[in-house]
């Protein structure tokens, strides 16, 4: 999905690319923070669930972003 987005980058407006990239950065930071917390407390079921749930927005965003066209 990330590769598809990268290929479509030139067809997207700079504002759209900036919004998608910022959204991905926010999601990636949340994943990294959850991963760190889980490393410190691996038996914590709440952290396991949080870590897993942080991937959901990314999995939803990438296909939608890859479908965008230059008019957005």
Buried (B, 14 or more C-beta within 10 A) or exposed (E): EEEEBEEBBEEBEEEBBEBBEEBBEEBEEBBEEBEEBBEEEEEEEEBBEBBEEBEEBBEEBBEEBBEBEEEE
